[in-house]
């Protein structure tokens, strides 16, 4: 495992964490109940990581995540991810998911079709469930058949996925628990 650093930063949905190596973003920790809990979860996942000030490329990633979660249509595809430890199939799935622009979605089946085999839908879901860098690698933009939410392994589960889609203006279906968000947060 490479040497890792991390920092905690505030967003419109709570305190997130980001872990990086010399190669790029290694992981993103979605918000927990508060910043202390987010930090504790991140340290539990990456005990070797040291808290540090982010270098410019990581600051750029943080700024992009903060803007996206505040409702700005941001494409985070330019952020470098350290995926050296990522299995080859997952890398292929993540490449398709990263190409989905904010405000748009694909289904697990559509991702599988883009990989050349519709029968891979379940494997696509499993790969997305292992995504270490949510938001930057936007697994939340991949839905189950018929526009249903499907799963989401980050803190808050499907409710967080739906909140992210609402912020991006891609919320599937009708009213949600997040309709009370300010309009700017739902774009």
GROMACS elastic network, one bead per residue, 0.5 to 0.9 nm:
[ bonds ]
;  ai    aj funct       b0    kb
    1     4     6  0.83946   500
    1    85     6  0.82797   500
    2    21     6  0.63656   500
    2    22     6  0.79625   500
    2    23     6  0.89956   500
    3    20     6  0.84202   500
    3    21     6  0.59313   500
    3    22     6  0.75843   500
    3    48     6  0.75323   500
    3    49     6  0.70902   500
    3    50     6  0.87646   500
    4    19     6  0.64940   500
    4    20     6  0.55351   500
    4    22     6  0.78670   500
    4    26     6  0.79722   500
    4    46     6  0.80934   500
    4    48     6  0.67714   500
    4    50     6  0.65143   500
    4    51     6  0.88990   500
    5    18     6  0.83675   500
    5    19     6  0.55924   500
    5    20     6  0.54665   500
    5    21     6  0.65599   500
    5    48     6  0.83285   500
    5    51     6  0.55966   500
    5    52     6  0.59438   500
    5    53     6  0.85186   500
    5    54     6  0.81922   500
    6    17     6  0.69175   500
    6    18     6  0.54379   500
    6    20     6  0.62209   500
    6    21     6  0.89600   500
    6    42     6  0.84773   500
    6    43     6  0.89341   500
    6    49     6  0.62489   500
    6    50     6  0.59958   500
    6    52     6  0.58820   500
    6    53     6  0.78766   500
    6    54     6  0.75273   500
    7    16     6  0.85386   500
    7    17     6  0.56870   500
    7    18     6  0.56900   500
    7    19     6  0.68598   500
    7    39     6  0.82842   500
    7    50     6  0.84541   500
    7    51     6  0.55272   500
    7    52     6  0.60213   500
    7    53     6  0.67514   500
    7    54     6  0.69417   500
    8    15     6  0.64648   500
    8    16     6  0.56567   500
    8    18     6  0.65266   500
    8    29     6  0.87607   500
    8    35     6  0.72141   500
    8    38     6  0.77627   500
    8    39     6  0.67431   500
    8    51     6  0.84369   500
    9    14     6  0.84443   500
    9    15     6  0.54282   500
    9    16     6  0.54439   500
    9    17     6  0.61531   500
    9    18     6  0.80578   500
    9    35     6  0.82315   500
    9    62     6  0.75537   500
    9    66     6  0.84725   500
   10    13     6  0.80581   500
   10    14     6  0.58207   500
   10    16     6  0.62292   500
   10    17     6  0.86896   500
   10    31     6  0.89713   500
   10    35     6  0.81727   500
   10    66     6  0.74688   500
   11    14     6  0.51324   500
   11    15     6  0.58365   500
   11    16     6  0.68718   500
   11    31     6  0.87093   500
   11    65     6  0.78261   500
   11    66     6  0.51677   500
   11    67     6  0.82327   500
   11    69     6  0.64760   500
   11    70     6  0.72014   500
   12    15     6  0.83327   500
   12    66     6  0.71549   500
   12    67     6  0.87788   500
   12    69     6  0.57972   500
   12    70     6  0.54593   500
   12    71     6  0.87488   500
   12   185     6  0.79688   500
   13    16     6  0.84826   500
   13    30     6  0.89987   500
   13    31     6  0.71133   500
   13    69     6  0.69184   500
   13    70     6  0.82330   500
   13   163     6  0.87198   500
   13   164     6  0.89688   500
   14    30     6  0.82006   500
   14    31     6  0.52496   500
   14    32     6  0.74341   500
   14    33     6  0.79383   500
   14    34     6  0.70164   500
   14    35     6  0.75880   500
   15    29     6  0.88427   500
   15    30     6  0.75591   500
   15    31     6  0.50574   500
   15    32     6  0.72762   500
   15    33     6  0.85480   500
   15    34     6  0.64695   500
   15    35     6  0.50943   500
   15    36     6  0.87543   500
   15    38     6  0.67521   500
   15    39     6  0.87794   500
   16    28     6  0.72252   500
   16    29     6  0.55218   500
   16    30     6  0.50503   500
   16    32     6  0.78636   500
   16    35     6  0.74836   500
   16    38     6  0.66226   500
   16    39     6  0.83775   500
   17    27     6  0.82112   500
   17    28     6  0.56277   500
   17    30     6  0.67079   500
   17    31     6  0.75616   500
   17    35     6  0.86917   500
   17    38     6  0.67930   500
   17    39     6  0.69222   500
   17    42     6  0.69326   500
   18    25     6  0.72267   500
   18    26     6  0.76826   500
   18    27     6  0.58400   500
   18    29     6  0.61122   500
   18    30     6  0.88738   500
   18    42     6  0.84293   500
   18    58     6  0.82961   500
   18    61     6  0.89378   500
   18    62     6  0.77927   500
   18   133     6  0.84607   500
   19    24     6  0.87885   500
   19    25     6  0.60636   500
   19    26     6  0.53381   500
   19    28     6  0.62353   500
   19    29     6  0.81127   500
   19    42     6  0.83348   500
   19    46     6  0.83844   500
   19    49     6  0.74480   500
   19    51     6  0.89293   500
   19    58     6  0.89197   500
   20    23     6  0.75946   500
   20    24     6  0.55727   500
   20    27     6  0.67856   500
   20    28     6  0.89098   500
   20    49     6  0.86329   500
   20    54     6  0.85643   500
   20    58     6  0.74548   500
   20    81     6  0.84940   500
   20    82     6  0.77254   500
   21    24     6  0.54470   500
   21    25     6  0.64583   500
   21    26     6  0.62062   500
   21    82     6  0.70426   500
   22    25     6  0.85648   500
   22    82     6  0.82885   500
   23    26     6  0.82403   500
   23    80     6  0.75512   500
   23    81     6  0.72464   500
   23    82     6  0.52860   500
   23    83     6  0.86497   500
   23    84     6  0.88891   500
   24    57     6  0.78441   500
   24    58     6  0.75312   500
   24    79     6  0.78629   500
   24    80     6  0.50956   500
   24    83     6  0.84570   500
   25    28     6  0.77960   500
   25    57     6  0.89051   500
   25    58     6  0.70354   500
   25    61     6  0.81005   500
   25    79     6  0.77282   500
   25    80     6  0.62706   500
   25    82     6  0.55059   500
   25    83     6  0.85088   500
   25   133     6  0.76145   500
   25   136     6  0.89120   500
   26    81     6  0.61338   500
   26    82     6  0.51569   500
   26    83     6  0.71288   500
   26   132     6  0.71798   500
   26   133     6  0.69205   500
   27    81     6  0.84027   500
   27    82     6  0.85519   500
   27   131     6  0.85316   500
   27   134     6  0.78567   500
   28    42     6  0.85359   500
   28   132     6  0.63576   500
   28   134     6  0.60632   500
   28   135     6  0.78189   500
   28   136     6  0.80595   500
   29    32     6  0.84601   500
   29    38     6  0.70079   500
   29    39     6  0.85288   500
   29    41     6  0.78672   500
   29    42     6  0.62598   500
   29   132     6  0.81885   500
   29   133     6  0.76241   500
   29   134     6  0.77720   500
   29   154     6  0.78920   500
   29   155     6  0.82815   500
   30    38     6  0.74424   500
   30   134     6  0.75247   500
   30   135     6  0.86246   500
   30   154     6  0.62917   500
   30   155     6  0.59775   500
   30   156     6  0.85758   500
   31    34     6  0.70946   500
   31    35     6  0.74759   500
   31    37     6  0.83323   500
   31    38     6  0.57826   500
   31   154     6  0.87719   500
   31   155     6  0.66834   500
   31   156     6  0.83732   500
   32    35     6  0.71036   500
   32    36     6  0.84541   500
   32    37     6  0.57851   500
   32    39     6  0.87227   500
   32    41     6  0.80751   500
   32   155     6  0.63749   500
   32   156     6  0.79135   500
   33    36     6  0.82547   500
   33    37     6  0.62055   500
   33    38     6  0.72599   500
   34    37     6  0.53850   500
   34    38     6  0.62430   500
   34    39     6  0.86956   500
   35    39     6  0.60717   500
   35    40     6  0.85477   500
   36    39     6  0.50872   500
   36    40     6  0.61346   500
   36    41     6  0.86451   500
   37    41     6  0.60949   500
   37    42     6  0.84973   500
   38    41     6  0.52136   500
   38    42     6  0.61633   500
   38    43     6  0.86293   500
   39    42     6  0.51227   500
   39    43     6  0.61170   500
   39    44     6  0.85460   500
   40    43     6  0.51542   500
   40    44     6  0.60995   500
   40    45     6  0.86748   500
   41    44     6  0.50673   500
   41    45     6  0.62785   500
   41    46     6  0.86164   500
   42    45     6  0.51491   500
   42    46     6  0.60278   500
   42    47     6  0.78902   500
   42    49     6  0.87434   500
   43    48     6  0.77723   500
   43    49     6  0.69591   500
   43    50     6  0.86093   500
   44    47     6  0.55360   500
   46    49     6  0.55391   500
   46    50     6  0.89679   500
   47    50     6  0.81189   500
   52    55     6  0.89346   500
   53    59     6  0.88165   500
   54    57     6  0.78576   500
   54    58     6  0.54835   500
   54    59     6  0.56605   500
   54    62     6  0.88642   500
   55    58     6  0.54901   500
   55    59     6  0.60798   500
   55    60     6  0.86833   500
   56    60     6  0.61063   500
   56    61     6  0.86735   500
   57    60     6  0.50345   500
   57    61     6  0.64048   500
   57    62     6  0.87928   500
   57    79     6  0.77014   500
   57    80     6  0.81976   500
   58    62     6  0.61640   500
   58    63     6  0.85226   500
   58    79     6  0.83204   500
   58    80     6  0.89466   500
   59    62     6  0.50077   500
   59    63     6  0.60753   500
   59    64     6  0.85400   500
   60    63     6  0.51132   500
   60    64     6  0.62039   500
   60    65     6  0.87243   500
   60    79     6  0.78635   500
   61    64     6  0.51048   500
   61    65     6  0.62384   500
   61    66     6  0.86084   500
   61    76     6  0.75410   500
   61    78     6  0.88562   500
   61    79     6  0.60546   500
   61    80     6  0.85727   500
   61   136     6  0.79285   500
   62    65     6  0.51397   500
   62    66     6  0.60624   500
   62    67     6  0.85179   500
   63    66     6  0.51306   500
   63    67     6  0.60893   500
   63    68     6  0.85522   500
   64    67     6  0.51386   500
   64    68     6  0.60593   500
   64    69     6  0.85397   500
   64    74     6  0.66455   500
   64    75     6  0.79893   500
   64    76     6  0.64875   500
   64    79     6  0.88261   500
   64   136     6  0.85665   500
   65    68     6  0.51157   500
   65    69     6  0.60709   500
   65    70     6  0.84774   500
   65    74     6  0.81439   500
   65    76     6  0.77193   500
   65   135     6  0.68832   500
   65   136     6  0.71367   500
   66    69     6  0.52498   500
   66    70     6  0.61471   500
   66    71     6  0.88785   500
   66    72     6  0.89202   500
   67    70     6  0.50123   500
   67    71     6  0.65472   500
   67    72     6  0.54339   500
   67    73     6  0.79411   500
   67    74     6  0.69668   500
   68    71     6  0.52822   500
   68    73     6  0.60401   500
   68    74     6  0.53666   500
   68    75     6  0.81661   500
   68    76     6  0.86445   500
   68   102     6  0.84563   500
   68   135     6  0.85416   500
   68   167     6  0.79798   500
   68   168     6  0.75344   500
   69    72     6  0.71892   500
   69   135     6  0.87751   500
   69   164     6  0.72561   500
   69   167     6  0.66004   500
   69   168     6  0.79640   500
   69   185     6  0.73777   500
   70   167     6  0.73507   500
   70   184     6  0.72826   500
   70   185     6  0.54481   500
   70   186     6  0.84861   500
   70   187     6  0.87021   500
   71    74     6  0.85208   500
   71   166     6  0.89744   500
   71   167     6  0.52998   500
   71   168     6  0.60858   500
   71   169     6  0.83748   500
   71   183     6  0.87032   500
   71   184     6  0.57826   500
   71   186     6  0.60711   500
   71   187     6  0.51393   500
   72   167     6  0.84583   500
   72   168     6  0.76058   500
   72   184     6  0.82006   500
   72   185     6  0.81977   500
   72   187     6  0.69680   500
   73   101     6  0.85421   500
   73   102     6  0.58961   500
   73   103     6  0.75718   500
   73   168     6  0.68032   500
   73   187     6  0.76181   500
   74   101     6  0.82763   500
   74   102     6  0.65954   500
   75    78     6  0.76584   500
   75    98     6  0.87910   500
   75    99     6  0.89401   500
   75   100     6  0.88784   500
   75   101     6  0.63493   500
   75   102     6  0.64715   500
   75   136     6  0.86186   500
   76    79     6  0.57581   500
   76    98     6  0.80433   500
   76   101     6  0.89614   500
   76   135     6  0.82578   500
   76   136     6  0.57120   500
   76   137     6  0.79526   500
   76   138     6  0.87991   500
   77    80     6  0.79286   500
   77    98     6  0.61309   500
   77    99     6  0.72743   500
   77   101     6  0.89896   500
   77   136     6  0.72510   500
   77   137     6  0.78803   500
   79   136     6  0.73476   500
   81    84     6  0.89208   500
   81   133     6  0.80690   500
   81   136     6  0.84550   500
   81   137     6  0.86409   500
   82    85     6  0.79783   500
   82    86     6  0.86619   500
   83    86     6  0.50836   500
   83    87     6  0.85088   500
   83    91     6  0.76430   500
   84    87     6  0.83367   500
   86    89     6  0.83769   500
   86    90     6  0.64603   500
   86    91     6  0.63602   500
   87    90     6  0.53568   500
   87    91     6  0.63653   500
   87    92     6  0.89786   500
   87   127     6  0.89876   500
   88    91     6  0.50711   500
   88    92     6  0.64868   500
   88    93     6  0.88727   500
   89    92     6  0.51748   500
   89    93     6  0.63975   500
   89    94     6  0.86670   500
   89   123     6  0.88348   500
   89   124     6  0.86671   500
   89   127     6  0.77282   500
   90    93     6  0.50082   500
   90    94     6  0.59963   500
   90    95     6  0.84996   500
   90   123     6  0.89185   500
   90   124     6  0.77808   500
   90   126     6  0.87987   500
   90   127     6  0.52164   500
   90   128     6  0.75426   500
   90   130     6  0.82894   500
   90   131     6  0.82464   500
   91    94     6  0.50539   500
   91    95     6  0.61025   500
   91    96     6  0.87956   500
   91   127     6  0.86924   500
   92    95     6  0.51686   500
   92    96     6  0.66172   500
   92    97     6  0.88470   500
   92   115     6  0.73641   500
   93    96     6  0.53473   500
   93    97     6  0.63189   500
   93    98     6  0.86924   500
   93   111     6  0.70755   500
   93   112     6  0.79941   500
   93   114     6  0.89975   500
   93   115     6  0.74543   500
   93   124     6  0.63809   500
   93   127     6  0.69897   500
   93   128     6  0.74963   500
   94    98     6  0.59150   500
   94    99     6  0.85494   500
   94   127     6  0.81177   500
   94   128     6  0.74474   500
   94   131     6  0.80250   500
   94   137     6  0.65649   500
   94   138     6  0.82536   500
   94   139     6  0.77720   500
   95    98     6  0.52150   500
   95    99     6  0.64789   500
   95   137     6  0.83889   500
   96    99     6  0.52991   500
   96   100     6  0.70282   500
   96   111     6  0.65494   500
   96   114     6  0.74331   500
   96   115     6  0.80951   500
   97   100     6  0.54612   500
   97   101     6  0.88438   500
   97   105     6  0.89260   500
   97   106     6  0.81998   500
   97   111     6  0.74950   500
   97   128     6  0.87817   500
   97   137     6  0.67379   500
   97   138     6  0.61142   500
   97   139     6  0.61909   500
   97   140     6  0.89115   500
   97   141     6  0.73030   500
   97   142     6  0.72060   500
   98   101     6  0.76509   500
   98   136     6  0.77388   500
   98   137     6  0.54092   500
   98   138     6  0.60098   500
   98   139     6  0.80184   500
   99   138     6  0.88886   500
  100   103     6  0.84851   500
  100   104     6  0.62961   500
  100   105     6  0.65242   500
  100   106     6  0.74714   500
  100   138     6  0.77281   500
  100   141     6  0.70898   500
  100   142     6  0.86729   500
  101   104     6  0.56624   500
  101   105     6  0.78762   500
  101   138     6  0.89505   500
  101   141     6  0.85741   500
  102   105     6  0.81424   500
  102   138     6  0.86398   500
  102   141     6  0.79666   500
  102   165     6  0.85489   500
  102   168     6  0.58752   500
  102   169     6  0.80874   500
  102   170     6  0.78278   500
  103   141     6  0.81393   500
  103   165     6  0.71162   500
  103   166     6  0.86037   500
  103   167     6  0.85229   500
  103   169     6  0.51564   500
  103   171     6  0.82149   500
  103   187     6  0.81591   500
  104   141     6  0.67834   500
  104   165     6  0.86991   500
  104   168     6  0.82543   500
  104   169     6  0.82272   500
  104   170     6  0.58154   500
  105   140     6  0.83877   500
  105   142     6  0.56277   500
  105   143     6  0.68890   500
  105   147     6  0.86934   500
  105   165     6  0.87788   500
  105   170     6  0.70511   500
  105   172     6  0.89835   500
  106   109     6  0.80052   500
  106   110     6  0.58917   500
  106   111     6  0.66444   500
  106   141     6  0.64970   500
  106   143     6  0.61156   500
  106   144     6  0.85088   500
  106   147     6  0.85323   500
  107   110     6  0.50443   500
  107   111     6  0.63517   500
  107   112     6  0.85697   500
  107   121     6  0.86512   500
  107   141     6  0.82650   500
  107   142     6  0.51461   500
  107   144     6  0.52843   500
  107   145     6  0.58850   500
  107   146     6  0.80580   500
  107   147     6  0.71506   500
  107   148     6  0.87937   500
  108   111     6  0.51918   500
  108   112     6  0.61991   500
  108   113     6  0.86720   500
  108   118     6  0.87316   500
  108   120     6  0.84296   500
  108   121     6  0.51664   500
  108   122     6  0.75155   500
  108   123     6  0.89217   500
  108   124     6  0.61384   500
  108   125     6  0.63800   500
  108   142     6  0.60453   500
  108   143     6  0.60428   500
  108   144     6  0.57967   500
  108   145     6  0.71594   500
  108   150     6  0.88159   500
  109   113     6  0.60868   500
  109   114     6  0.86038   500
  109   117     6  0.86820   500
  109   118     6  0.56130   500
  109   119     6  0.77741   500
  109   120     6  0.74780   500
  109   122     6  0.84557   500
  109   124     6  0.81379   500
  109   143     6  0.88819   500
  109   144     6  0.77797   500
  109   145     6  0.71782   500
  110   114     6  0.62440   500
  110   115     6  0.86385   500
  110   118     6  0.73219   500
  110   121     6  0.81162   500
  110   142     6  0.88904   500
  111   114     6  0.50981   500
  111   115     6  0.63893   500
  111   116     6  0.88193   500
  111   118     6  0.80692   500
  111   120     6  0.86518   500
  111   121     6  0.74501   500
  111   124     6  0.71738   500
  111   142     6  0.79677   500
  112   116     6  0.63993   500
  112   117     6  0.54919   500
  112   119     6  0.70084   500
  112   120     6  0.52487   500
  112   121     6  0.53110   500
  112   122     6  0.87361   500
  112   123     6  0.84067   500
  112   124     6  0.64747   500
  113   117     6  0.50782   500
  113   119     6  0.82392   500
  113   120     6  0.80271   500
  113   121     6  0.83710   500
  114   117     6  0.74899   500
  114   118     6  0.82442   500
  115   118     6  0.79964   500
  115   120     6  0.82257   500
  116   120     6  0.86283   500
  117   120     6  0.57451   500
  117   121     6  0.82292   500
  118   121     6  0.60453   500
  119   122     6  0.75894   500
  119   123     6  0.85057   500
  120   123     6  0.51709   500
  120   124     6  0.60900   500
  120   125     6  0.87478   500
  121   124     6  0.50440   500
  121   125     6  0.63979   500
  121   126     6  0.87977   500
  122   125     6  0.50544   500
  122   126     6  0.62807   500
  122   127     6  0.86694   500
  123   127     6  0.61246   500
  123   128     6  0.85602   500
  124   127     6  0.51367   500
  124   128     6  0.61770   500
  124   129     6  0.85639   500
  125   128     6  0.51322   500
  125   129     6  0.61292   500
  125   130     6  0.88115   500
  125   142     6  0.86256   500
  125   144     6  0.88202   500
  125   150     6  0.85387   500
  125   151     6  0.79840   500
  126   130     6  0.65440   500
  127   130     6  0.52000   500
  127   131     6  0.66530   500
  128   131     6  0.51245   500
  128   132     6  0.89286   500
  128   139     6  0.58006   500
  128   140     6  0.87132   500
  128   142     6  0.84995   500
  128   152     6  0.82961   500
  128   153     6  0.85121   500
  129   132     6  0.86333   500
  129   139     6  0.80878   500
  129   151     6  0.77914   500
  129   152     6  0.65992   500
  129   153     6  0.55556   500
  129   154     6  0.83471   500
  130   153     6  0.78049   500
  131   134     6  0.62788   500
  131   137     6  0.74486   500
  131   138     6  0.89496   500
  131   139     6  0.72850   500
  131   153     6  0.85172   500
  132   137     6  0.83794   500
  133   136     6  0.58566   500
  133   137     6  0.56253   500
  133   138     6  0.80978   500
  133   139     6  0.88552   500
  134   137     6  0.52327   500
  134   138     6  0.56746   500
  134   139     6  0.63268   500
  134   140     6  0.75661   500
  134   154     6  0.76124   500
  135   139     6  0.72285   500
  135   140     6  0.74158   500
  135   164     6  0.85012   500
  136   139     6  0.87048   500
  137   140     6  0.86070   500
  138   141     6  0.57551   500
  138   142     6  0.79211   500
  139   142     6  0.56257   500
  139   143     6  0.87691   500
  139   152     6  0.81032   500
  139   161     6  0.87843   500
  140   143     6  0.74792   500
  140   149     6  0.86957   500
  140   151     6  0.88124   500
  140   152     6  0.70473   500
  140   158     6  0.89818   500
  140   160     6  0.87305   500
  140   161     6  0.53727   500
  140   162     6  0.79729   500
  140   164     6  0.70744   500
  140   165     6  0.70636   500
  141   161     6  0.82226   500
  141   164     6  0.86125   500
  141   165     6  0.69921   500
  141   170     6  0.81838   500
  142   149     6  0.80693   500
  142   150     6  0.80772   500
  143   146     6  0.81851   500
  143   147     6  0.58417   500
  143   148     6  0.59531   500
  143   149     6  0.50886   500
  143   150     6  0.54708   500
  143   151     6  0.80977   500
  143   172     6  0.87874   500
  144   147     6  0.58665   500
  144   149     6  0.57486   500
  144   151     6  0.81179   500
  145   148     6  0.60762   500
  145   149     6  0.85550   500
  145   150     6  0.81920   500
  146   149     6  0.89777   500
  147   150     6  0.85305   500
  147   172     6  0.59310   500
  147   173     6  0.72872   500
  148   172     6  0.70414   500
  148   173     6  0.77542   500
  149   152     6  0.84021   500
  149   158     6  0.69163   500
  149   161     6  0.76460   500
  149   162     6  0.72271   500
  149   172     6  0.74259   500
  150   158     6  0.73920   500
  151   157     6  0.70232   500
  151   158     6  0.58323   500
  151   161     6  0.81834   500
  152   155     6  0.83533   500
  152   156     6  0.82471   500
  152   158     6  0.51792   500
  152   159     6  0.84804   500
  152   160     6  0.77844   500
  152   161     6  0.62182   500
  153   156     6  0.80704   500
  153   157     6  0.55460   500
  153   158     6  0.78837   500
  154   157     6  0.55689   500
  154   158     6  0.84385   500
  154   160     6  0.75960   500
  154   161     6  0.82908   500
  155   158     6  0.89226   500
  155   160     6  0.71544   500
  156   159     6  0.57683   500
  156   160     6  0.50178   500
  156   161     6  0.79913   500
  157   160     6  0.55271   500
  157   161     6  0.65903   500
  157   162     6  0.89405   500
  158   162     6  0.61087   500
  158   163     6  0.84627   500
  159   162     6  0.51773   500
  159   163     6  0.61490   500
  159   164     6  0.86956   500
  159   177     6  0.81202   500
  159   178     6  0.88613   500
  160   164     6  0.61707   500
  160   165     6  0.86214   500
  161   164     6  0.51706   500
  161   165     6  0.62697   500
  161   166     6  0.85839   500
  162   165     6  0.50482   500
  162   166     6  0.60108   500
  162   167     6  0.85663   500
  162   170     6  0.88704   500
  162   171     6  0.63834   500
  162   172     6  0.80406   500
  162   176     6  0.78970   500
  162   177     6  0.87457   500
  162   178     6  0.80941   500
  163   167     6  0.61670   500
  163   168     6  0.86455   500
  163   171     6  0.79281   500
  163   176     6  0.85216   500
  163   177     6  0.82772   500
  163   178     6  0.62477   500
  163   186     6  0.85554   500
  164   167     6  0.51292   500
  164   168     6  0.63194   500
  164   169     6  0.86322   500
  164   170     6  0.85334   500
  164   171     6  0.81753   500
  164   186     6  0.87413   500
  165   168     6  0.50543   500
  165   169     6  0.60516   500
  165   172     6  0.77624   500
  165   186     6  0.83161   500
  166   170     6  0.57843   500
  166   172     6  0.83079   500
  166   176     6  0.85432   500
  166   178     6  0.72913   500
  166   179     6  0.82193   500
  166   181     6  0.89974   500
  166   185     6  0.79218   500
  166   186     6  0.51699   500
  166   187     6  0.72247   500
  167   170     6  0.76920   500
  167   171     6  0.80162   500
  167   178     6  0.89737   500
  167   181     6  0.85464   500
  167   183     6  0.87732   500
  167   184     6  0.80200   500
  167   185     6  0.51105   500
  167   187     6  0.53615   500
  168   171     6  0.76149   500
  168   185     6  0.79997   500
  168   186     6  0.61789   500
  168   187     6  0.51712   500
  169   185     6  0.89300   500
  169   186     6  0.56717   500
  170   186     6  0.89187   500
  170   187     6  0.84502   500
  171   174     6  0.79424   500
  171   175     6  0.88380   500
  171   176     6  0.84902   500
  171   186     6  0.89231   500
  173   176     6  0.84111   500
  175   178     6  0.79751   500
  175   179     6  0.64875   500
  176   179     6  0.56545   500
  176   180     6  0.87958   500
  177   180     6  0.73694   500
  178   181     6  0.56572   500
  178   186     6  0.85586   500
  179   182     6  0.81370   500
  179   183     6  0.87429   500
  179   186     6  0.80985   500
  180   183     6  0.85601   500
  181   184     6  0.80662   500
  181   185     6  0.60982   500
  181   186     6  0.66478   500
  182   185     6  0.53860   500
  182   186     6  0.67585   500
  183   186     6  0.51192   500
  183   187     6  0.66762   500
  184   187     6  0.56604   500
